[in-house]
Amino acid sequence: MDQTIRFVKGADGVKLAYAKSGHGPVLVKSGTWLTHVEYDWESPVWRPWFGFLAANRCLIRYDPRGCGLSDWAVADFSFGKQVEDFERVVDAAGLEKFAVLGMSQGASIGVEYAARHPERVSHLVLYGGYALGWLRRGAESVRLGRSLVETIRIGWAQDTPAFRKLFASLFVPDASEEQAEWYGELMRRTTRPELAARLVEAFGEIDVTHRLAEVQCPTLVIHSRGDQRCPFEQGRMLAAGIPGARFVELESHNHILVEHEPAWARFKVAVSDFLGVPLAAAPGAADRAAAARLQELTVREREILALLATGQNNQAIAARLSLSEKTIRNHLTRIFEKLDVNSRAQAIVLARDHAVVPGVH
């Protein structure tokens, strides 16, 4: 699935990058920390999310100020500016009425926007979110939050896999080794240590408790009982404060769900039912054409594509098949030509959509 990346300036001149993918009813994902609209598309952590969210929908997401392809030279990370940035993105995209997905601190942005603009939000989905930032949840939360900020400032710049692995374990403790490594690499590409620390400090100040009762649109709140980053009671607070909100509990320890866990399947069903968009559409002409192109691949090419779809790099694929990396590169060039794709990410999405798996020809 292709995506288009565009840019818009915030009210204070900060450049914001936003991406559009898929077709159908519009779903806007509010900004969350540690995103990169280009790099995320290839991540084994985020790829299943975007594949699901953009299936039968038009998904719009953006990099918040200080992250990814948006400007990093930023003076103001306040919650007010984050909400203004959301407003700028949806206006630049020419949207009138749309559904909103708010994850983590993005849930607070979603709540604030829905309260300000009730006529524009059709549905509100809040996952792993909170109404109160960590500075407002009591002494233990403040202690842990300040420790995290200092750890980021000190450890982020260190080229040590141990730190990245530790940090990934806070967000996706049940991730596979490959998923954890990708999430660790995300830190290196997304922003700088000082900016990351300032963003976390800004999140601590959030308080939208007074806005909850003002949300008028249908709302679905989903929260993992064992969420290691955002307490379960924060999800309950959102659901209890928003009139008529539906609350779905998930059995997971991950703040970001990964595709191999049962909670991910339940999340997809809950969101699809709530938004009224089916999980999967009947195969259309594009799907049939893609399936036909896959049939043109040789057994070896399908084998390489299958390994590529698991997130393995050229070196790992070469080692697995006892081939040279140059041979793998040559195979990939021919695979891309046959599939009519321009990138690894596009090839991976096509392979996953059509269940191309290792050992199955």
Contacts in CASP RR format, 6 or more apart in sequence:
PFRMAT RR
TARGET T0000
AUTHOR 0000-0000-0000
METHOD contacts of the structure
MODEL  1
MDQTIRFVKGADGVKLAYAKSGHGPVLVKSGTWLTHVEYDWESPVWRPWF
GFLAANRCLIRYDPRGCGLSDWAVADFSFGKQVEDFERVVDAAGLEKFAV
LGMSQGASIGVEYAARHPERVSHLVLYGGYALGWLRRGAESVRLGRSLVE
TIRIGWAQDTPAFRKLFASLFVPDASEEQAEWYGELMRRTTRPELAARLV
EAFGEIDVTHRLAEVQCPTLVIHSRGDQRCPFEQGRMLAAGIPGARFVEL
ESHNHILVEHEPAWARFKVAVSDFLGVPLAAAPGAADRAAAARLQELTVR
EREILALLATGQNNQAIAARLSLSEKTIRNHLTRIFEKLDVNSRAQAIVL
ARDHAVVPGVH
1 21 0 8 1.000
1 22 0 8 1.000
1 51 0 8 1.000
1 54 0 8 1.000
1 346 0 8 1.000
1 349 0 8 1.000
2 21 0 8 1.000
2 346 0 8 1.000
3 19 0 8 1.000
3 20 0 8 1.000
3 21 0 8 1.000
3 22 0 8 1.000
3 37 0 8 1.000
3 41 0 8 1.000
3 54 0 8 1.000
4 19 0 8 1.000
4 20 0 8 1.000
4 21 0 8 1.000
5 17 0 8 1.000
5 18 0 8 1.000
5 19 0 8 1.000
5 37 0 8 1.000
5 38 0 8 1.000
5 69 0 8 1.000
6 17 0 8 1.000
6 18 0 8 1.000
6 19 0 8 1.000
6 20 0 8 1.000
6 92 0 8 1.000
7 15 0 8 1.000
7 16 0 8 1.000
7 17 0 8 1.000
7 18 0 8 1.000
7 69 0 8 1.000
8 15 0 8 1.000
8 16 0 8 1.000
8 18 0 8 1.000
8 88 0 8 1.000
8 89 0 8 1.000
8 92 0 8 1.000
9 15 0 8 1.000
9 16 0 8 1.000
9 88 0 8 1.000
10 16 0 8 1.000
10 84 0 8 1.000
10 85 0 8 1.000
10 88 0 8 1.000
11 81 0 8 1.000
11 84 0 8 1.000
11 88 0 8 1.000
12 75 0 8 1.000
12 76 0 8 1.000
12 81 0 8 1.000
14 65 0 8 1.000
14 70 0 8 1.000
14 71 0 8 1.000
14 74 0 8 1.000
14 81 0 8 1.000
14 85 0 8 1.000
15 70 0 8 1.000
15 71 0 8 1.000
16 62 0 8 1.000
16 63 0 8 1.000
16 64 0 8 1.000
16 65 0 8 1.000
16 70 0 8 1.000
16 71 0 8 1.000
16 85 0 8 1.000
16 88 0 8 1.000
16 89 0 8 1.000
17 37 0 8 1.000
17 62 0 8 1.000
17 63 0 8 1.000
17 68 0 8 1.000
17 69 0 8 1.000
17 70 0 8 1.000
18 37 0 8 1.000
18 60 0 8 1.000
18 61 0 8 1.000
18 62 0 8 1.000
18 63 0 8 1.000
18 89 0 8 1.000
18 92 0 8 1.000
18 93 0 8 1.000
19 37 0 8 1.000
19 38 0 8 1.000
19 60 0 8 1.000
19 61 0 8 1.000
19 62 0 8 1.000
20 58 0 8 1.000
20 59 0 8 1.000
20 60 0 8 1.000
20 93 0 8 1.000
21 50 0 8 1.000
21 54 0 8 1.000
21 58 0 8 1.000
21 59 0 8 1.000
22 54 0 8 1.000
22 55 0 8 1.000
22 57 0 8 1.000
22 58 0 8 1.000
22 59 0 8 1.000
23 56 0 8 1.000
23 57 0 8 1.000
23 58 0 8 1.000
24 56 0 8 1.000
24 57 0 8 1.000
24 58 0 8 1.000
25 56 0 8 1.000
25 57 0 8 1.000
25 58 0 8 1.000
25 98 0 8 1.000
25 99 0 8 1.000
25 275 0 8 1.000
25 277 0 8 1.000
26 57 0 8 1.000
26 58 0 8 1.000
26 60 0 8 1.000
26 95 0 8 1.000
26 98 0 8 1.000
26 99 0 8 1.000
27 53 0 8 1.000
27 57 0 8 1.000
27 58 0 8 1.000
27 59 0 8 1.000
27 60 0 8 1.000
27 98 0 8 1.000
27 99 0 8 1.000
27 100 0 8 1.000
27 101 0 8 1.000
27 275 0 8 1.000
28 60 0 8 1.000
28 61 0 8 1.000
28 86 0 8 1.000
28 89 0 8 1.000
28 90 0 8 1.000
28 93 0 8 1.000
28 95 0 8 1.000
28 98 0 8 1.000
28 99 0 8 1.000
28 100 0 8 1.000
28 101 0 8 1.000
29 53 0 8 1.000
29 59 0 8 1.000
29 60 0 8 1.000
29 61 0 8 1.000
29 62 0 8 1.000
29 100 0 8 1.000
29 101 0 8 1.000
29 102 0 8 1.000
29 103 0 8 1.000
30 86 0 8 1.000
30 100 0 8 1.000
30 101 0 8 1.000
30 102 0 8 1.000
30 103 0 8 1.000
30 106 0 8 1.000
30 107 0 8 1.000
30 109 0 8 1.000
30 110 0 8 1.000
30 113 0 8 1.000
31 61 0 8 1.000
31 62 0 8 1.000
31 63 0 8 1.000
31 64 0 8 1.000
31 82 0 8 1.000
31 85 0 8 1.000
31 86 0 8 1.000
31 102 0 8 1.000
31 105 0 8 1.000
31 106 0 8 1.000
31 109 0 8 1.000
32 64 0 8 1.000
32 102 0 8 1.000
32 103 0 8 1.000
32 104 0 8 1.000
32 105 0 8 1.000
32 106 0 8 1.000
33 64 0 8 1.000
33 67 0 8 1.000
33 104 0 8 1.000
33 105 0 8 1.000
33 196 0 8 1.000
33 199 0 8 1.000
33 200 0 8 1.000
33 203 0 8 1.000
34 67 0 8 1.000
34 186 0 8 1.000
34 187 0 8 1.000
34 190 0 8 1.000
34 191 0 8 1.000
34 196 0 8 1.000
35 61 0 8 1.000
35 62 0 8 1.000
35 63 0 8 1.000
35 64 0 8 1.000
35 67 0 8 1.000
35 68 0 8 1.000
35 190 0 8 1.000
36 63 0 8 1.000
36 67 0 8 1.000
36 68 0 8 1.000
36 69 0 8 1.000
36 186 0 8 1.000
36 189 0 8 1.000
36 190 0 8 1.000
37 61 0 8 1.000
37 62 0 8 1.000
37 63 0 8 1.000
37 68 0 8 1.000
37 69 0 8 1.000
38 68 0 8 1.000
38 69 0 8 1.000
39 68 0 8 1.000
39 186 0 8 1.000
39 189 0 8 1.000
39 190 0 8 1.000
40 46 0 8 1.000
40 47 0 8 1.000
40 50 0 8 1.000
40 186 0 8 1.000
41 47 0 8 1.000
41 50 0 8 1.000
41 345 0 8 1.000
42 344 0 8 1.000
42 345 0 8 1.000
42 348 0 8 1.000
43 182 0 8 1.000
43 183 0 8 1.000
43 186 0 8 1.000
44 176 0 8 1.000
44 178 0 8 1.000
44 179 0 8 1.000
44 182 0 8 1.000
44 310 0 8 1.000
44 311 0 8 1.000
45 172 0 8 1.000
45 175 0 8 1.000
45 179 0 8 1.000
45 182 0 8 1.000
45 183 0 8 1.000
45 186 0 8 1.000
45 256 0 8 1.000
45 258 0 8 1.000
46 256 0 8 1.000
47 345 0 8 1.000
47 348 0 8 1.000
47 349 0 8 1.000
47 352 0 8 1.000
48 258 0 8 1.000
48 259 0 8 1.000
48 264 0 8 1.000
49 256 0 8 1.000
49 257 0 8 1.000
50 59 0 8 1.000
50 61 0 8 1.000
51 349 0 8 1.000
52 268 0 8 1.000
53 59 0 8 1.000
53 101 0 8 1.000
55 279 0 8 1.000
55 280 0 8 1.000
55 281 0 8 1.000
56 277 0 8 1.000
56 278 0 8 1.000
56 280 0 8 1.000
56 281 0 8 1.000
57 275 0 8 1.000
57 277 0 8 1.000
60 89 0 8 1.000
60 90 0 8 1.000
60 93 0 8 1.000
60 95 0 8 1.000
60 98 0 8 1.000
62 70 0 8 1.000
62 85 0 8 1.000
62 86 0 8 1.000
62 89 0 8 1.000
63 69 0 8 1.000
63 70 0 8 1.000
64 70 0 8 1.000
64 82 0 8 1.000
64 85 0 8 1.000
64 199 0 8 1.000
65 71 0 8 1.000
65 74 0 8 1.000
65 77 0 8 1.000
65 81 0 8 1.000
65 82 0 8 1.000
65 85 0 8 1.000
66 72 0 8 1.000
66 74 0 8 1.000
66 77 0 8 1.000
66 191 0 8 1.000
66 195 0 8 1.000
66 199 0 8 1.000
67 190 0 8 1.000
67 191 0 8 1.000
67 195 0 8 1.000
67 199 0 8 1.000
68 189 0 8 1.000
68 190 0 8 1.000
68 191 0 8 1.000
72 191 0 8 1.000
72 192 0 8 1.000
72 195 0 8 1.000
74 195 0 8 1.000
77 198 0 8 1.000
77 199 0 8 1.000
77 201 0 8 1.000
77 202 0 8 1.000
78 202 0 8 1.000
78 205 0 8 1.000
79 108 0 8 1.000
79 109 0 8 1.000
79 112 0 8 1.000
79 202 0 8 1.000
79 205 0 8 1.000
79 206 0 8 1.000
80 112 0 8 1.000
82 105 0 8 1.000
82 109 0 8 1.000
82 202 0 8 1.000
83 109 0 8 1.000
83 112 0 8 1.000
83 113 0 8 1.000
83 116 0 8 1.000
86 109 0 8 1.000
86 110 0 8 1.000
86 113 0 8 1.000
87 113 0 8 1.000
87 117 0 8 1.000
90 98 0 8 1.000
90 120 0 8 1.000
95 120 0 8 1.000
96 120 0 8 1.000
97 119 0 8 1.000
97 120 0 8 1.000
97 121 0 8 1.000
97 122 0 8 1.000
98 120 0 8 1.000
98 121 0 8 1.000
98 122 0 8 1.000
99 121 0 8 1.000
99 122 0 8 1.000
99 123 0 8 1.000
99 124 0 8 1.000
99 125 0 8 1.000
99 275 0 8 1.000
100 110 0 8 1.000
100 113 0 8 1.000
100 114 0 8 1.000
100 121 0 8 1.000
100 123 0 8 1.000
100 124 0 8 1.000
100 125 0 8 1.000
101 125 0 8 1.000
101 127 0 8 1.000
101 271 0 8 1.000
102 109 0 8 1.000
102 110 0 8 1.000
102 124 0 8 1.000
102 125 0 8 1.000
102 126 0 8 1.000
102 127 0 8 1.000
102 129 0 8 1.000
103 126 0 8 1.000
103 127 0 8 1.000
103 128 0 8 1.000
103 129 0 8 1.000
104 128 0 8 1.000
104 129 0 8 1.000
104 130 0 8 1.000
104 229 0 8 1.000
104 230 0 8 1.000
104 255 0 8 1.000
105 129 0 8 1.000
105 130 0 8 1.000
105 133 0 8 1.000
105 203 0 8 1.000
105 206 0 8 1.000
106 129 0 8 1.000
107 126 0 8 1.000
107 127 0 8 1.000
107 128 0 8 1.000
107 129 0 8 1.000
107 130 0 8 1.000
107 131 0 8 1.000
107 238 0 8 1.000
108 129 0 8 1.000
108 130 0 8 1.000
108 131 0 8 1.000
108 133 0 8 1.000
108 206 0 8 1.000
108 208 0 8 1.000
110 121 0 8 1.000
110 124 0 8 1.000
110 126 0 8 1.000
111 124 0 8 1.000
111 126 0 8 1.000
111 131 0 8 1.000
111 208 0 8 1.000
111 211 0 8 1.000
111 212 0 8 1.000
111 215 0 8 1.000
111 238 0 8 1.000
111 242 0 8 1.000
112 208 0 8 1.000
112 211 0 8 1.000
113 121 0 8 1.000
114 121 0 8 1.000
114 124 0 8 1.000
114 215 0 8 1.000
114 216 0 8 1.000
114 217 0 8 1.000
114 219 0 8 1.000
115 208 0 8 1.000
115 211 0 8 1.000
115 214 0 8 1.000
115 215 0 8 1.000
118 214 0 8 1.000
118 215 0 8 1.000
118 216 0 8 1.000
118 217 0 8 1.000
121 217 0 8 1.000
122 217 0 8 1.000
122 218 0 8 1.000
123 217 0 8 1.000
123 218 0 8 1.000
123 219 0 8 1.000
123 220 0 8 1.000
123 274 0 8 1.000
123 275 0 8 1.000
124 215 0 8 1.000
124 217 0 8 1.000
124 218 0 8 1.000
124 219 0 8 1.000
124 220 0 8 1.000
124 242 0 8 1.000
125 219 0 8 1.000
125 220 0 8 1.000
125 222 0 8 1.000
125 271 0 8 1.000
125 274 0 8 1.000
125 275 0 8 1.000
126 219 0 8 1.000
126 220 0 8 1.000
126 221 0 8 1.000
126 222 0 8 1.000
126 235 0 8 1.000
126 238 0 8 1.000
127 221 0 8 1.000
127 222 0 8 1.000
127 223 0 8 1.000
127 267 0 8 1.000
128 222 0 8 1.000
128 223 0 8 1.000
128 224 0 8 1.000
128 227 0 8 1.000
128 230 0 8 1.000
128 234 0 8 1.000
128 235 0 8 1.000
128 255 0 8 1.000
129 223 0 8 1.000
129 230 0 8 1.000
129 234 0 8 1.000
129 235 0 8 1.000
129 238 0 8 1.000
130 206 0 8 1.000
130 230 0 8 1.000
130 231 0 8 1.000
130 234 0 8 1.000
130 235 0 8 1.000
130 237 0 8 1.000
130 238 0 8 1.000
131 206 0 8 1.000
131 207 0 8 1.000
131 208 0 8 1.000
131 209 0 8 1.000
131 212 0 8 1.000
131 234 0 8 1.000
131 237 0 8 1.000
131 238 0 8 1.000
132 206 0 8 1.000
132 207 0 8 1.000
132 209 0 8 1.000
132 234 0 8 1.000
132 237 0 8 1.000
133 203 0 8 1.000
133 204 0 8 1.000
133 205 0 8 1.000
133 206 0 8 1.000
133 207 0 8 1.000
134 141 0 8 1.000
134 142 0 8 1.000
134 144 0 8 1.000
134 145 0 8 1.000
134 203 0 8 1.000
134 204 0 8 1.000
135 141 0 8 1.000
135 142 0 8 1.000
135 145 0 8 1.000
135 204 0 8 1.000
135 205 0 8 1.000
136 204 0 8 1.000
136 205 0 8 1.000
136 206 0 8 1.000
136 207 0 8 1.000
137 231 0 8 1.000
137 234 0 8 1.000
145 200 0 8 1.000
145 204 0 8 1.000
148 170 0 8 1.000
148 200 0 8 1.000
149 197 0 8 1.000
149 200 0 8 1.000
149 201 0 8 1.000
150 197 0 8 1.000
151 167 0 8 1.000
152 193 0 8 1.000
152 196 0 8 1.000
152 197 0 8 1.000
152 200 0 8 1.000
153 193 0 8 1.000
153 194 0 8 1.000
153 197 0 8 1.000
155 163 0 8 1.000
155 193 0 8 1.000
156 163 0 8 1.000
156 187 0 8 1.000
156 192 0 8 1.000
156 193 0 8 1.000
156 196 0 8 1.000
156 197 0 8 1.000
157 193 0 8 1.000
164 181 0 8 1.000
164 183 0 8 1.000
164 184 0 8 1.000
164 185 0 8 1.000
164 187 0 8 1.000
164 188 0 8 1.000
165 180 0 8 1.000
165 184 0 8 1.000
167 183 0 8 1.000
167 184 0 8 1.000
167 187 0 8 1.000
168 175 0 8 1.000
168 180 0 8 1.000
168 181 0 8 1.000
168 183 0 8 1.000
168 184 0 8 1.000
169 180 0 8 1.000
170 228 0 8 1.000
170 229 0 8 1.000
170 255 0 8 1.000
171 183 0 8 1.000
171 228 0 8 1.000
171 229 0 8 1.000
171 254 0 8 1.000
171 255 0 8 1.000
171 256 0 8 1.000
172 179 0 8 1.000
172 180 0 8 1.000
172 183 0 8 1.000
172 254 0 8 1.000
172 255 0 8 1.000
172 256 0 8 1.000
172 258 0 8 1.000
173 228 0 8 1.000
173 253 0 8 1.000
173 254 0 8 1.000
174 252 0 8 1.000
174 253 0 8 1.000
174 254 0 8 1.000
174 258 0 8 1.000
174 261 0 8 1.000
175 183 0 8 1.000
175 254 0 8 1.000
175 258 0 8 1.000
176 258 0 8 1.000
176 260 0 8 1.000
178 310 0 8 1.000
178 311 0 8 1.000
178 312 0 8 1.000
179 258 0 8 1.000
183 256 0 8 1.000
187 196 0 8 1.000
190 196 0 8 1.000
191 199 0 8 1.000
209 237 0 8 1.000
209 241 0 8 1.000
212 237 0 8 1.000
212 238 0 8 1.000
212 241 0 8 1.000
212 242 0 8 1.000
213 241 0 8 1.000
213 242 0 8 1.000
213 243 0 8 1.000
215 242 0 8 1.000
215 243 0 8 1.000
215 245 0 8 1.000
216 243 0 8 1.000
218 244 0 8 1.000
218 274 0 8 1.000
219 239 0 8 1.000
219 242 0 8 1.000
219 244 0 8 1.000
219 245 0 8 1.000
219 246 0 8 1.000
220 245 0 8 1.000
220 246 0 8 1.000
220 248 0 8 1.000
220 270 0 8 1.000
220 271 0 8 1.000
220 274 0 8 1.000
221 235 0 8 1.000
221 238 0 8 1.000
221 239 0 8 1.000
221 242 0 8 1.000
221 245 0 8 1.000
221 246 0 8 1.000
221 247 0 8 1.000
221 248 0 8 1.000
222 247 0 8 1.000
222 248 0 8 1.000
222 250 0 8 1.000
222 267 0 8 1.000
222 270 0 8 1.000
222 271 0 8 1.000
223 230 0 8 1.000
223 232 0 8 1.000
223 234 0 8 1.000
223 235 0 8 1.000
223 236 0 8 1.000
223 247 0 8 1.000
223 248 0 8 1.000
223 249 0 8 1.000
223 250 0 8 1.000
224 232 0 8 1.000
224 249 0 8 1.000
224 250 0 8 1.000
224 251 0 8 1.000
224 252 0 8 1.000
224 253 0 8 1.000
224 254 0 8 1.000
224 255 0 8 1.000
224 257 0 8 1.000
224 263 0 8 1.000
225 232 0 8 1.000
225 249 0 8 1.000
225 250 0 8 1.000
225 251 0 8 1.000
225 252 0 8 1.000
226 232 0 8 1.000
226 251 0 8 1.000
226 252 0 8 1.000
226 253 0 8 1.000
227 252 0 8 1.000
227 253 0 8 1.000
227 254 0 8 1.000
227 255 0 8 1.000
228 253 0 8 1.000
228 254 0 8 1.000
228 255 0 8 1.000
229 255 0 8 1.000
230 255 0 8 1.000
232 249 0 8 1.000
235 247 0 8 1.000
236 247 0 8 1.000
238 245 0 8 1.000
239 245 0 8 1.000
239 246 0 8 1.000
239 247 0 8 1.000
246 274 0 8 1.000
248 266 0 8 1.000
248 270 0 8 1.000
250 257 0 8 1.000
250 263 0 8 1.000
250 266 0 8 1.000
250 267 0 8 1.000
251 262 0 8 1.000
251 263 0 8 1.000
252 261 0 8 1.000
252 263 0 8 1.000
254 261 0 8 1.000
254 263 0 8 1.000
257 263 0 8 1.000
257 264 0 8 1.000
257 267 0 8 1.000
258 264 0 8 1.000
268 279 0 8 1.000
269 279 0 8 1.000
272 278 0 8 1.000
272 279 0 8 1.000
283 291 0 8 1.000
287 353 0 8 1.000
287 354 0 8 1.000
290 339 0 8 1.000
290 350 0 8 1.000
290 353 0 8 1.000
290 354 0 8 1.000
291 354 0 8 1.000
293 338 0 8 1.000
293 339 0 8 1.000
293 340 0 8 1.000
294 302 0 8 1.000
294 339 0 8 1.000
294 350 0 8 1.000
294 354 0 8 1.000
294 356 0 8 1.000
296 338 0 8 1.000
297 305 0 8 1.000
297 335 0 8 1.000
297 338 0 8 1.000
297 339 0 8 1.000
299 361 0 8 1.000
300 321 0 8 1.000
300 331 0 8 1.000
301 331 0 8 1.000
301 334 0 8 1.000
301 335 0 8 1.000
301 338 0 8 1.000
302 356 0 8 1.000
302 361 0 8 1.000
303 321 0 8 1.000
303 358 0 8 1.000
303 359 0 8 1.000
303 361 0 8 1.000
304 317 0 8 1.000
304 321 0 8 1.000
304 328 0 8 1.000
304 331 0 8 1.000
304 332 0 8 1.000
304 335 0 8 1.000
305 335 0 8 1.000
305 347 0 8 1.000
305 351 0 8 1.000
305 356 0 8 1.000
306 351 0 8 1.000
306 356 0 8 1.000
306 357 0 8 1.000
306 358 0 8 1.000
306 359 0 8 1.000
306 360 0 8 1.000
307 316 0 8 1.000
307 317 0 8 1.000
307 320 0 8 1.000
307 321 0 8 1.000
307 358 0 8 1.000
308 317 0 8 1.000
308 332 0 8 1.000
308 344 0 8 1.000
308 347 0 8 1.000
308 348 0 8 1.000
308 351 0 8 1.000
309 347 0 8 1.000
309 348 0 8 1.000
309 351 0 8 1.000
309 352 0 8 1.000
309 356 0 8 1.000
309 357 0 8 1.000
310 358 0 8 1.000
311 348 0 8 1.000
312 320 0 8 1.000
314 325 0 8 1.000
314 328 0 8 1.000
314 329 0 8 1.000
314 332 0 8 1.000
315 325 0 8 1.000
317 323 0 8 1.000
317 328 0 8 1.000
318 324 0 8 1.000
318 325 0 8 1.000
318 327 0 8 1.000
318 328 0 8 1.000
321 328 0 8 1.000
332 344 0 8 1.000
332 347 0 8 1.000
335 347 0 8 1.000
336 342 0 8 1.000
336 343 0 8 1.000
336 347 0 8 1.000
339 346 0 8 1.000
339 347 0 8 1.000
339 350 0 8 1.000
341 347 0 8 1.000
341 350 0 8 1.000
END
